[in-house]
């Protein structure tokens, strides 16, 4: 009996554990551990909280409400931009159509003066001196209207010839003028706010 008790000493039984050695060998050989995935999933998965489904529904409804608000704002912005575009197009069309409104109003007065002068000239008792005076006043009225709207007349008699504003139709020898000067203006030119409307038709001088 004493011999059997020595064979089963606690120290000797602990030196040869069988099952842990097999598990270590299996892991070293690359075999999957069937409990590893379940353990990791259990450790990484958060614990379910009370009311989680209600919170997700509330968040979804809030996001949907914000999306609807943003869509409405986008539609309103598009409508405002379209109205603004139409308003600008209408104003631009009116500006093009009625740009000469003030000029025409002043020009109508000049035409009235010309019609009165023509009626006076048709009378048998027409006074030539008064007709000339009326014509001078009408021309002055017309010149004032044109100047008020930026129209300038080109009358370059005696000035050096400028091909940008003058159109030479012929050359004339002149001893009293420097060569390449405007000797005679056949038709006056006009400039609108610095931009040439019609060049002056001139005769250019040359050496005699």
KOLSE-101623 format. One record per residue: residue in one letter; residue number from 1; x, y, z of N, C-alpha, C in turn. Coordinates in steps of 0.02 Angstrom, whole numbers. Example, Ala and Ser with C-alpha at 12.3 -4.5 7.8 and 13.67 -1.06 7.14 Angstrom:
<vokols>
+-----+-----+--------+---------+--------+---------+----------+--------+--------+---------+--------+
! res !   n ! n.east ! n.north !   n.up ! ca.east ! ca.north !  ca.up ! c.east ! c.north !   c.up !
+-----+-----+--------+---------+--------+---------+----------+--------+--------+---------+--------+
!   A !   1 !    660 !    -284 !    390 !     615 !     -225 !    390 !    660 !    -165 !    390 !
!   S !   2 !    642 !    -112 !    354 !     684 !      -53 !    357 !    645 !       2 !    394 !
+-----+-----+--------+---------+--------+---------+----------+--------+--------+---------+--------+
</vokols>
This chain:
<vokols>
+-----+-----+--------+---------+--------+---------+----------+--------+--------+---------+--------+
! res !   n ! n.east ! n.north !   n.up ! ca.east ! ca.north !  ca.up ! c.east ! c.north !   c.up !
+-----+-----+--------+---------+--------+---------+----------+--------+--------+---------+--------+
!   X !   1 !     42 !     -60 !      0 !       0 !        0 !      0 !     43 !      62 !      0 !
!   X !   2 !     99 !      59 !     33 !     143 !      117 !     36 !    171 !     133 !    -32 !
!   X !   3 !    186 !      81 !    -73 !     213 !       92 !   -140 !    163 !     127 !   -184 !
!   X !   4 !    100 !     109 !   -183 !      48 !      139 !   -226 !     39 !     211 !   -207 !
!   X !   5 !     46 !     230 !   -145 !      37 !      299 !   -126 !     93 !     341 !   -153 !
!   X !   6 !    155 !     314 !   -159 !     209 !      353 !   -187 !    201 !     364 !   -261 !
!   X !   7 !    168 !     318 !   -299 !     159 !      326 !   -371 !    111 !     381 !   -389 !
!   X !   8 !     69 !     398 !   -343 !      19 !      449 !   -360 !     33 !     512 !   -321 !
!   X !   9 !     96 !     532 !   -316 !     113 !      594 !   -283 !     90 !     653 !   -326 !
!   X !  10 !     66 !     706 !   -296 !      41 !      765 !   -335 !     93 !     796 !   -379 !
!   X !  11 !    154 !     796 !   -358 !     207 !      825 !   -399 !    218 !     786 !   -462 !
!   X !  12 !    216 !     720 !   -461 !     227 !      680 !   -521 !    169 !     686 !   -569 !
!   X !  13 !    109 !     689 !   -545 !      51 !      695 !   -591 !     52 !     762 !   -627 !
!   X !  14 !     77 !     815 !   -598 !      77 !      881 !   -630 !    130 !     888 !   -682 !
!   X !  15 !    179 !     844 !   -684 !     233 !      851 !   -733 !    213 !     830 !   -802 !
!   X !  16 !    160 !     789 !   -809 !     142 !      763 !   -876 !     70 !     780 !   -892 !
!   X !  17 !     53 !     846 !   -904 !     -16 !      862 !   -925 !    -25 !     846 !   -998 !
!   X !  18 !    -76 !     809 !  -1014 !     -85 !      785 !  -1083 !   -124 !     833 !  -1126 !
!   X !  19 !   -179 !     857 !  -1106 !    -224 !      898 !  -1148 !   -194 !     965 !  -1166 !
!   X !  20 !   -163 !    1003 !  -1122 !    -136 !     1068 !  -1143 !    -83 !    1061 !  -1196 !
!   X !  21 !    -43 !    1010 !  -1198 !       8 !     1000 !  -1250 !    -24 !     990 !  -1317 !
!   X !  22 !    -77 !     955 !  -1321 !    -112 !      943 !  -1385 !   -140 !    1007 !  -1413 !
!   X !  23 !   -170 !    1048 !  -1370 !    -199 !     1111 !  -1393 !   -145 !    1157 !  -1418 !
!   X !  24 !    -88 !    1161 !  -1386 !     -34 !     1204 !  -1409 !     -8 !    1181 !  -1475 !
!   X !  25 !     -1 !    1114 !  -1485 !      22 !     1088 !  -1549 !    -26 !    1104 !  -1604 !
!   X !  26 !    -89 !    1098 !  -1591 !    -139 !     1112 !  -1643 !   -137 !    1185 !  -1663 !
!   X !  27 !   -126 !    1231 !  -1615 !    -123 !     1302 !  -1632 !    -60 !    1317 !  -1671 !
!   X !  28 !     -6 !    1285 !  -1654 !      57 !     1296 !  -1690 !     52 !    1272 !  -1761 !
!   X !  29 !     14 !    1221 !  -1776 !       7 !     1194 !  -1843 !    -41 !    1235 !  -1886 !
!   X !  30 !    -71 !    1289 !  -1860 !    -114 !     1332 !  -1900 !   -186 !    1312 !  -1901 !
!   X !  31 !   -209 !    1269 !  -1864 !    -278 !     1248 !  -1863 !   -319 !    1301 !  -1827 !
!   X !  32 !   -376 !    1319 !  -1852 !    -417 !     1372 !  -1821 !   -445 !    1349 !  -1755 !
!   X !  33 !   -449 !    1396 !  -1711 !    -478 !     1383 !  -1645 !   -552 !    1398 !  -1650 !
!   X !  34 !   -596 !    1351 !  -1641 !    -668 !     1362 !  -1650 !   -697 !    1411 !  -1600 !
!   X !  35 !   -663 !    1424 !  -1547 !    -689 !     1469 !  -1497 !   -661 !    1540 !  -1502 !
!   X !  36 !   -609 !    1548 !  -1545 !    -576 !     1613 !  -1549 !   -622 !    1666 !  -1578 !
!   X !  37 !   -656 !    1649 !  -1634 !    -700 !     1698 !  -1666 !   -757 !    1718 !  -1621 !
!   X !  38 !   -786 !    1670 !  -1588 !    -842 !     1686 !  -1544 !   -819 !    1730 !  -1486 !
!   X !  39 !   -758 !    1719 !  -1464 !    -733 !     1759 !  -1408 !   -720 !    1831 !  -1429 !
!   X !  40 !   -688 !    1839 !  -1489 !    -675 !     1907 !  -1513 !   -739 !    1944 !  -1528 !
!   X !  41 !   -788 !    1911 !  -1560 !    -851 !     1943 !  -1575 !   -887 !    1965 !  -1512 !
!   X !  42 !   -883 !    1921 !  -1462 !    -917 !     1938 !  -1400 !   -883 !    1996 !  -1365 !
!   X !  43 !   -815 !    1999 !  -1372 !    -779 !     2054 !  -1338 !   -787 !    2119 !  -1375 !
!   X !  44 !   -790 !    2118 !  -1444 !    -795 !     2180 !  -1483 !   -867 !    2205 !  -1490 !
!   X !  45 !   -915 !    2163 !  -1482 !    -985 !     2183 !  -1491 !  -1009 !    2219 !  -1428 !
!   X !  46 !  -1035 !    2283 !  -1437 !   -1058 !     2319 !  -1377 !  -1120 !    2287 !  -1347 !
!   X !  47 !  -1125 !    2297 !  -1286 !   -1182 !     2269 !  -1251 !  -1245 !    2307 !  -1271 !
!   X !  48 !  -1298 !    2273 !  -1285 !   -1361 !     2306 !  -1305 !  -1386 !    2351 !  -1250 !
!   X !  49 !  -1403 !    2412 !  -1271 !   -1429 !     2461 !  -1222 !  -1504 !    2465 !  -1230 !
!   X !  50 !  -1535 !    2486 !  -1177 !   -1608 !     2492 !  -1178 !  -1629 !    2550 !  -1221 !
!   X !  51 !  -1678 !    2540 !  -1263 !   -1704 !     2594 !  -1306 !  -1663 !    2608 !  -1367 !
!   X !  52 !  -1618 !    2563 !  -1389 !   -1575 !     2575 !  -1448 !  -1617 !    2582 !  -1511 !
!   X !  53 !  -1667 !    2540 !  -1520 !   -1709 !     2545 !  -1580 !  -1745 !    2611 !  -1585 !
!   X !  54 !  -1769 !    2637 !  -1530 !   -1803 !     2702 !  -1530 !  -1756 !    2758 !  -1548 !
!   X !  55 !  -1693 !    2755 !  -1524 !   -1644 !     2807 !  -1539 !  -1628 !    2807 !  -1614 !
!   X !  56 !  -1619 !    2750 !  -1645 !   -1604 !     2747 !  -1716 !  -1662 !    2775 !  -1757 !
!   X !  57 !  -1723 !    2759 !  -1738 !   -1781 !     2785 !  -1773 !  -1785 !    2861 !  -1768 !
!   X !  58 !  -1770 !    2887 !  -1708 !   -1770 !     2959 !  -1698 !  -1717 !    2993 !  -1741 !
!   X !  59 !  -1657 !    2963 !  -1743 !   -1603 !     2991 !  -1783 !  -1621 !    2990 !  -1858 !
!   X !  60 !  -1651 !    2936 !  -1880 !   -1671 !     2930 !  -1950 !  -1724 !    2982 !  -1968 !
!   X !  61 !  -1772 !    2991 !  -1924 !   -1824 !     3041 !  -1938 !  -1794 !    3111 !  -1938 !
!   X !  62 !  -1747 !    3125 !  -1893 !   -1715 !     3191 !  -1892 !  -1675 !    3203 !  -1956 !
!   X !  63 !  -1638 !    3152 !  -1979 !   -1600 !     3159 !  -2041 !  -1646 !    3169 !  -2100 !
!   X !  64 !  -1701 !    3133 !  -2102 !   -1749 !     3140 !  -2157 !  -1780 !    3210 !  -2156 !
!   X !  65 !  -1795 !    3235 !  -2097 !   -1824 !     3303 !  -2092 !  -1774 !    3355 !  -2116 !
!   X !  66 !  -1711 !    3347 !  -2097 !   -1661 !     3395 !  -2121 !  -1653 !    3391 !  -2196 !
!   X !  67 !  -1654 !    3330 !  -2223 !   -1648 !     3323 !  -2296 !  -1707 !    3356 !  -2332 !
!   X !  68 !  -1766 !    3350 !  -2305 !   -1825 !     3383 !  -2335 !  -1818 !    3459 !  -2331 !
!   X !  69 !  -1792 !    3484 !  -2275 !   -1782 !     3557 !  -2269 !  -1730 !    3581 !  -2319 !
!   X !  70 !  -1676 !    3544 !  -2328 !   -1625 !     3564 !  -2377 !  -1653 !    3562 !  -2448 !
!   X !  71 !  -1693 !    3513 !  -2463 !   -1723 !     3509 !  -2530 !  -1770 !    3568 !  -2542 !
!   X !  72 !  -1809 !    3586 !  -2492 !   -1853 !     3644 !  -2499 !  -1813 !    3708 !  -2509 !
!   X !  73 !  -1758 !    3715 !  -2472 !   -1716 !     3774 !  -2481 !  -1685 !    3776 !  -2551 !
!   X !  74 !  -1666 !    3718 !  -2576 !   -1638 !     3715 !  -2644 !  -1690 !    3735 !  -2696 !
!   X !  75 !  -1751 !    3710 !  -2689 !   -1803 !     3728 !  -2736 !  -1819 !    3803 !  -2733 !
!   X !  76 !  -1820 !    3831 !  -2674 !   -1833 !     3903 !  -2668 !  -1776 !    3944 !  -2698 !
!   X !  77 !  -1714 !    3921 !  -2687 !   -1657 !     3956 !  -2717 !  -1659 !    3954 !  -2793 !
!   X !  78 !  -1678 !    3896 !  -2820 !   -1684 !     3891 !  -2893 !  -1738 !    3937 !  -2919 !
!   X !  79 !  -1794 !    3940 !  -2884 !   -1849 !     3983 !  -2907 !  -1828 !    4057 !  -2903 !
!   X !  80 !  -1792 !    4076 !  -2850 !   -1770 !     4145 !  -2844 !  -1719 !    4162 !  -2899 !
!   X !  81 !  -1674 !    4116 !  -2914 !   -1625 !     4129 !  -2967 !  -1659 !    4135 !  -3035 !
!   X !  82 !  -1709 !    4094 !  -3047 !   -1745 !     4098 !  -3111 !  -1784 !    4164 !  -3116 !
!   X !  83 !  -1815 !    4185 !  -3062 !   -1850 !     4249 !  -3063 !  -1802 !    4307 !  -3073 !
!   X !  84 !  -1744 !    4302 !  -3041 !   -1693 !     4355 !  -3049 !  -1668 !    4357 !  -3121 !
!   X !  85 !  -1658 !    4299 !  -3150 !   -1634 !     4296 !  -3220 !  -1686 !    4327 !  -3267 !
!   X !  86 !  -1749 !    4309 !  -3256 !   -1801 !     4337 !  -3299 !  -1808 !    4412 !  -3290 !
!   X !  87 !  -1801 !    4436 !  -3227 !   -1806 !     4508 !  -3215 !  -1749 !    4545 !  -3249 !
!   X !  88 !  -1688 !    4518 !  -3245 !   -1632 !     4551 !  -3278 !  -1640 !    4550 !  -3353 !
!   X !  89 !  -1665 !    4495 !  -3380 !   -1675 !     4492 !  -3453 !  -1727 !    4543 !  -3475 !
!   X !  90 !  -1780 !    4551 !  -3435 !   -1832 !     4600 !  -3451 !  -1804 !    4671 !  -3447 !
!   X !  91 !  -1765 !    4685 !  -3395 !   -1736 !     4752 !  -3388 !  -1687 !    4766 !  -3444 !
!   X !  92 !  -1648 !    4716 !  -3464 !   -1600 !     4726 !  -3518 !  -1636 !    4739 !  -3584 !
!   X !  93 !  -1691 !    4702 !  -3596 !   -1730 !     4713 !  -3656 !  -1760 !    4784 !  -3658 !
!   X !  94 !  -1785 !    4806 !  -3600 !   -1812 !     4874 !  -3597 !  -1758 !    4926 !  -3607 !
!   X !  95 !  -1698 !    4913 !  -3579 !   -1643 !     4960 !  -3587 !  -1623 !    4967 !  -3660 !
!   X !  96 !  -1622 !    4910 !  -3696 !   -1605 !     4913 !  -3767 !  -1661 !    4947 !  -3807 !
!   X !  97 !  -1722 !    4935 !  -3788 !   -1778 !     4961 !  -3826 !  -1788 !    5035 !  -3815 !
!   X !  98 !  -1778 !    5057 !  -3753 !   -1792 !     5127 !  -3736 !  -1729 !    5166 !  -3717 !
!   X !  99 !  -1672 !    5144 !  -3743 !   -1609 !     5180 !  -3728 !  -1609 !    5250 !  -3756 !
!   X ! 100 !  -1643 !    5261 !  -3811 !   -1645 !     5327 !  -3844 !  -1706 !    5367 !  -3825 !
!   X ! 101 !  -1739 !    5348 !  -3772 !   -1801 !     5382 !  -3753 !  -1790 !    5457 !  -3742 !
!   X ! 102 !  -1740 !    5475 !  -3701 !   -1727 !     5546 !  -3687 !  -1704 !    5582 !  -3750 !
!   X ! 103 !  -1662 !    5548 !  -3789 !   -1638 !     5580 !  -3850 !  -1695 !    5594 !  -3898 !
!   X ! 104 !  -1741 !    5547 !  -3904 !   -1798 !     5557 !  -3950 !  -1842 !    5614 !  -3925 !
!   X ! 105 !  -1852 !    5619 !  -3860 !   -1893 !     5673 !  -3833 !  -1865 !    5741 !  -3852 !
!   X ! 106 !  -1799 !    5748 !  -3845 !   -1768 !     5812 !  -3864 !  -1768 !    5822 !  -3939 !
!   X ! 107 !  -1762 !    5767 !  -3977 !   -1760 !     5773 !  -4050 !  -1828 !    5792 !  -4078 !
!   X ! 108 !  -1880 !    5772 !  -4044 !   -1948 !     5790 !  -4067 !  -1957 !    5866 !  -4069 !
!   X ! 109 !  -1927 !    5901 !  -4020 !   -1932 !     5973 !  -4020 !  -1897 !    6004 !  -4080 !
!   X ! 110 !  -1842 !    5975 !  -4101 !   -1807 !     5999 !  -4160 !  -1850 !    5990 !  -4222 !
!   X ! 111 !  -1883 !    5933 !  -4227 !   -1926 !     5921 !  -4285 !  -1985 !    5971 !  -4285 !
!   X ! 112 !  -2013 !    5985 !  -4228 !   -2067 !     6034 !  -4225 !  -2044 !    6102 !  -4252 !
!   X ! 113 !  -1983 !    6121 !  -4234 !   -1957 !     6185 !  -4258 !  -1948 !    6184 !  -4334 !
!   X ! 114 !  -1924 !    6128 !  -4360 !   -1915 !     6122 !  -4433 !  -1982 !    6125 !  -4469 !
!   X ! 115 !  -2032 !    6093 !  -4443 !   -2098 !     6094 !  -4475 !  -2128 !    6164 !  -4475 !
!   X ! 116 !  -2119 !    6201 !  -4419 !   -2143 !     6270 !  -4417 !  -2106 !    6313 !  -4467 !
!   X ! 117 !  -2041 !    6302 !  -4474 !   -2002 !     6341 !  -4523 !  -2025 !    6325 !  -4594 !
!   X ! 118 !  -2040 !    6262 !  -4607 !   -2063 !     6244 !  -4674 !  -2131 !    6275 !  -4690 !
!   X ! 119 !  -2176 !    6275 !  -4642 !   -2241 !     6306 !  -4653 !  -2234 !    6381 !  -4665 !
!   X ! 120 !  -2189 !    6413 !  -4628 !   -2178 !     6485 !  -4638 !  -2148 !    6499 !  -4706 !
!   X ! 121 !  -2105 !    6455 !  -4731 !   -2073 !     6466 !  -4796 !  -2123 !    6458 !  -4853 !
!   X ! 122 !  -2177 !    6422 !  -4843 !   -2227 !     6411 !  -4895 !  -2275 !    6470 !  -4903 !
!   X ! 123 !  -2276 !    6515 !  -4857 !   -2320 !     6572 !  -4862 !  -2293 !    6621 !  -4914 !
!   X ! 124 !  -2341 !    6654 !  -4947 !   -2321 !     6703 !  -4997 !  -2287 !    6763 !  -4965 !
!   X ! 125 !  -2305 !    6777 !  -4905 !   -2277 !     6834 !  -4869 !  -2218 !    6813 !  -4825 !
!   X ! 126 !  -2184 !    6760 !  -4843 !   -2129 !     6734 !  -4802 !  -2072 !    6785 !  -4800 !
!   X ! 127 !  -2045 !    6793 !  -4741 !   -1989 !     6840 !  -4731 !  -1925 !    6798 !  -4730 !
!   X ! 128 !  -1882 !    6811 !  -4780 !   -1821 !     6772 !  -4786 !  -1775 !    6781 !  -4726 !
!   X ! 129 !  -1772 !    6841 !  -4700 !   -1729 !     6853 !  -4642 !  -1753 !    6813 !  -4581 !
!   X ! 130 !  -1818 !    6812 !  -4571 !   -1845 !     6774 !  -4514 !  -1835 !    6699 !  -4524 !
!   X ! 131 !  -1840 !    6676 !  -4587 !   -1829 !     6605 !  -4600 !  -1757 !    6586 !  -4584 !
!   X ! 132 !  -1710 !    6629 !  -4603 !   -1640 !     6615 !  -4588 !  -1628 !    6614 !  -4512 !
!   X ! 133 !  -1658 !    6662 !  -4479 !   -1650 !     6665 !  -4407 !  -1680 !    6603 !  -4373 !
!   X ! 134 !  -1739 !    6582 !  -4396 !   -1770 !     6522 !  -4368 !  -1729 !    6459 !  -4383 !
!   X ! 135 !  -1700 !    6457 !  -4443 !   -1658 !     6399 !  -4460 !  -1596 !    6396 !  -4417 !
!   X ! 136 !  -1565 !    6454 !  -4405 !   -1506 !     6456 !  -4361 !  -1523 !    6433 !  -4291 !
!   X ! 137 !  -1580 !    6455 !  -4266 !   -1601 !     6434 !  -4199 !  -1615 !    6358 !  -4196 !
!   X ! 138 !  -1644 !    6332 !  -4249 !   -1658 !     6260 !  -4251 !  -1594 !    6220 !  -4253 !
!   X ! 139 !  -1545 !    6243 !  -4293 !   -1481 !     6208 !  -4296 !  -1446 !    6210 !  -4228 !
!   X ! 140 !  -1450 !    6267 !  -4195 !   -1420 !     6272 !  -4128 !  -1455 !    6225 !  -4079 !
!   X ! 141 !  -1520 !    6221 !  -4084 !   -1558 !     6176 !  -4041 !  -1536 !    6104 !  -4053 !
!   X ! 142 !  -1528 !    6085 !  -4117 !   -1506 !     6018 !  -4134 !  -1435 !    6004 !  -4109 !
!   X ! 143 !  -1391 !    6054 !  -4116 !   -1322 !     6045 !  -4093 !  -1320 !    6036 !  -4017 !
!   X ! 144 !  -1362 !    6073 !  -3981 !   -1364 !     6066 !  -3909 !  -1388 !    5997 !  -3888 !
!   X ! 145 !  -1438 !    5971 !  -3923 !   -1462 !     5903 !  -3908 !  -1408 !    5851 !  -3920 !
!   X ! 146 !  -1373 !    5857 !  -3976 !   -1321 !     5809 !  -3992 !  -1263 !    5812 !  -3943 !
!   X ! 147 !  -1245 !    5873 !  -3923 !   -1190 !     5881 !  -3875 !  -1210 !    5852 !  -3807 !
!   X ! 148 !  -1273 !    5861 !  -3788 !   -1297 !     5835 !  -3723 !  -1293 !    5759 !  -3720 !
!   X ! 149 !  -1298 !    5727 !  -3777 !   -1295 !     5653 !  -3780 !  -1228 !    5627 !  -3806 !
!   X ! 150 !  -1177 !    5669 !  -3803 !   -1109 !     5646 !  -3818 !  -1091 !    5643 !  -3891 !
!   X ! 151 !  -1129 !    5677 !  -3934 !   -1114 !     5677 !  -4006 !  -1075 !    5741 !  -4022 !
!   X ! 152 !  -1015 !    5732 !  -4051 !    -973 !     5789 !  -4069 !   -964 !    5789 !  -4145 !
!   X ! 153 !   -961 !    5850 !  -4172 !    -953 !     5857 !  -4244 !   -879 !    5866 !  -4261 !
!   X ! 154 !   -857 !    5835 !  -4315 !    -788 !     5841 !  -4339 !   -787 !    5890 !  -4397 !
!   X ! 155 !   -753 !    5946 !  -4387 !    -743 !     5997 !  -4440 !   -669 !    6015 !  -4441 !
!   X ! 156 !   -627 !    5972 !  -4471 !    -554 !     5979 !  -4463 !   -521 !    6025 !  -4515 !
!   X ! 157 !   -553 !    6077 !  -4536 !    -523 !     6121 !  -4586 !   -458 !    6151 !  -4559 !
!   X ! 158 !   -405 !    6144 !  -4598 !    -339 !     6170 !  -4580 !   -300 !    6126 !  -4533 !
!   X ! 159 !   -329 !    6073 !  -4507 !    -294 !     6028 !  -4461 !   -254 !    5975 !  -4500 !
!   X ! 160 !   -205 !    5945 !  -4468 !    -169 !     5890 !  -4501 !   -216 !    5832 !  -4516 !
!   X ! 161 !   -204 !    5800 !  -4572 !    -246 !     5744 !  -4592 !   -237 !    5686 !  -4544 !
!   X ! 162 !   -292 !    5659 !  -4519 !    -291 !     5603 !  -4472 !   -333 !    5546 !  -4503 !
!   X ! 163 !   -301 !    5493 !  -4526 !    -338 !     5439 !  -4559 !   -387 !    5403 !  -4513 !
!   X ! 164 !   -380 !    5411 !  -4447 !    -427 !     5378 !  -4401 !   -494 !    5413 !  -4400 !
!   X ! 165 !   -496 !    5478 !  -4416 !    -558 !     5516 !  -4413 !   -575 !    5551 !  -4479 !
!   X ! 166 !   -528 !    5550 !  -4527 !    -539 !     5585 !  -4591 !   -535 !    5536 !  -4648 !
!   X ! 167 !   -574 !    5549 !  -4699 !    -573 !     5509 !  -4760 !   -557 !    5555 !  -4819 !
!   X ! 168 !   -498 !    5546 !  -4847 !    -475 !     5589 !  -4902 !   -506 !    5565 !  -4968 !
!   X ! 169 !   -533 !    5612 !  -5005 !    -563 !     5594 !  -5069 !   -520 !    5618 !  -5127 !
!   X ! 170 !   -476 !    5667 !  -5114 !    -430 !     5690 !  -5166 !   -375 !    5732 !  -5133 !
!   X ! 171 !   -325 !    5749 !  -5174 !    -268 !     5791 !  -5151 !   -268 !    5855 !  -5192 !
!   X ! 172 !   -254 !    5909 !  -5158 !    -255 !     5974 !  -5191 !   -191 !    6012 !  -5174 !
!   X ! 173 !   -154 !    6035 !  -5223 !     -94 !     6075 !  -5209 !   -114 !    6141 !  -5177 !
!   X ! 174 !    -83 !    6157 !  -5120 !     -97 !     6219 !  -5085 !    -32 !    6248 !  -5059 !
!   X ! 175 !    -21 !    6310 !  -5078 !      40 !     6344 !  -5055 !     31 !    6375 !  -4986 !
!   X ! 176 !    -32 !    6389 !  -4967 !     -46 !     6421 !  -4903 !    -54 !    6371 !  -4845 !
!   X ! 177 !    -50 !    6306 !  -4859 !     -57 !     6255 !  -4807 !      3 !    6208 !  -4807 !
!   X ! 178 !     17 !    6182 !  -4750 !      70 !     6131 !  -4746 !     46 !    6068 !  -4781 !
!   X ! 179 !     91 !    6032 !  -4812 !      71 !     5970 !  -4845 !     38 !    5922 !  -4796 !
!   X ! 180 !     -8 !    5883 !  -4822 !     -45 !     5833 !  -4783 !    -89 !    5866 !  -4731 !
!   X ! 181 !   -119 !    5922 !  -4748 !    -168 !     5955 !  -4705 !   -236 !    5952 !  -4738 !
!   X ! 182 !   -288 !    5963 !  -4698 !    -356 !     5963 !  -4724 !   -369 !    6031 !  -4756 !
!   X ! 183 !   -377 !    6030 !  -4823 !    -388 !     6093 !  -4859 !   -462 !    6111 !  -4859 !
!   X ! 184 !   -505 !    6062 !  -4870 !    -577 !     6075 !  -4874 !   -614 !    6016 !  -4844 !
!   X ! 185 !   -668 !    6031 !  -4808 !    -711 !     5979 !  -4780 !   -773 !    5974 !  -4825 !
!   X ! 186 !   -780 !    5918 !  -4858 !    -837 !     5907 !  -4901 !   -898 !    5885 !  -4860 !
!   X ! 187 !   -888 !    5842 !  -4812 !    -942 !     5819 !  -4769 !   -915 !    5810 !  -4698 !
!   X ! 188 !   -947 !    5841 !  -4650 !    -923 !     5838 !  -4581 !   -933 !    5769 !  -4552 !
!   X ! 189 !   -889 !    5752 !  -4506 !    -895 !     5688 !  -4472 !   -924 !    5695 !  -4402 !
!   X ! 190 !   -938 !    5638 !  -4371 !    -968 !     5639 !  -4304 !   -938 !    5584 !  -4261 !
!   X ! 191 !   -932 !    5599 !  -4197 !    -905 !     5553 !  -4147 !   -955 !    5547 !  -4090 !
!   X ! 192 !   -968 !    5486 !  -4067 !   -1014 !     5475 !  -4011 !   -974 !    5449 !  -3952 !
!   X ! 193 !   -966 !    5492 !  -3901 !    -929 !     5475 !  -3841 !   -860 !    5447 !  -3857 !
!   X ! 194 !   -826 !    5480 !  -3903 !    -758 !     5461 !  -3923 !   -755 !    5407 !  -3976 !
!   X ! 195 !   -811 !    5379 !  -3996 !    -812 !     5326 !  -4046 !   -836 !    5355 !  -4113 !
!   X ! 196 !   -798 !    5340 !  -4165 !    -813 !     5369 !  -4231 !   -878 !    5341 !  -4257 !
!   X ! 197 !   -923 !    5387 !  -4275 !    -986 !     5369 !  -4306 !   -982 !    5375 !  -4382 !
!   X ! 198 !   -953 !    5431 !  -4404 !    -943 !     5442 !  -4476 !   -881 !    5485 !  -4485 !
!   X ! 199 !   -834 !    5463 !  -4527 !    -774 !     5504 !  -4538 !   -790 !    5566 !  -4579 !
!   X ! 200 !   -749 !    5617 !  -4570 !    -757 !     5678 !  -4610 !   -726 !    5667 !  -4679 !
!   X ! 201 !   -764 !    5683 !  -4731 !    -739 !     5678 !  -4799 !   -703 !    5743 !  -4817 !
!   X ! 202 !   -639 !    5737 !  -4832 !    -598 !     5797 !  -4839 !   -555 !    5795 !  -4902 !
!   X ! 203 !   -529 !    5854 !  -4920 !    -479 !     5861 !  -4973 !   -414 !    5878 !  -4937 !
!   X ! 204 !   -362 !    5841 !  -4954 !    -297 !     5847 !  -4919 !   -251 !    5889 !  -4962 !
!   X ! 205 !   -213 !    5933 !  -4930 !    -167 !     5977 !  -4965 !   -101 !    5941 !  -4980 !
!   X ! 206 !    -68 !    5966 !  -5033 !      -2 !     5941 !  -5050 !     41 !    6001 !  -5067 !
!   X ! 207 !    106 !    5988 !  -5076 !     152 !     6043 !  -5092 !    135 !    6071 !  -5161 !
!   X ! 208 !    136 !    6137 !  -5168 !     118 !     6170 !  -5231 !    175 !    6163 !  -5281 !
+-----+-----+--------+---------+--------+---------+----------+--------+--------+---------+--------+
</vokols>
